[in-house]
Amino acid sequence: MPRIKKQWVLLGIFALLSIANCRAMYTDYRLLELLLAANKWQEADQQTTKIILRESNWGASTWKMWGVALVTGDLTGWYEPIKQYSCRDLETLDNLWIKYSEGRFGLSVQQQIFARIAAQSKDRFETYDAFTDEVGWNRLVSDNSPIGRFPSDEWVQATTYDKGEPWMLSAGYLYDRIQECRISP
């Protein structure tokens, strides 16, 4: 049996690890794109939530942070996955929503609405109420949903323990991240 050089074995292992890392970093948007192309907004919304939770690594470590937050009262660590969400993934999600909704829906559309309302509001609760009213999150979905209706706050609800202050922080951090990433409709 021929002897294989150690360097070739190491090179092969390195190549396999690189491929595995690339696959782990790749997000599959095909299902989301199919749903959006078919104007299946609610199903696309659910798929968007799954992508956001998966790509922000929302999981066991986040729930540990939640335990610390309950004990200490410090919620800052709870929002780290949102604050560090990949600009590339945010932009991809946003571009898909904007493309298939002809500019009516998308995270950057919501960010602009949120920023406009926040600039005119006295406090976070007023911002929250005005924003959810304008984008229609507090109404049933219809064929003529208002601009900014999707993606809904389903992803926010999955990352917070209640509405109110935690909701506003979670949504606010994501909209801040969109602005940091320079994503616009």
Buried (B, 14 or more C-beta within 10 A) or exposed (E): EEEEEEEEEEEEEEEEEEEEEEEEEEBEBEEBBBBBEEEBBEBBBBBBBBBBBEBBEBEEEBEEBBEEBEEEEEBEBBBBBBEEBBEEBBBBBBBBBBEBBEEBBBBBBBBBBBBEBBEEBEEBEEBBEBBBEBBBBEEEEEEEBBBBBBBBBBBBBEBBEEEEEBBBBBBBBBBBBBBEBEBBB
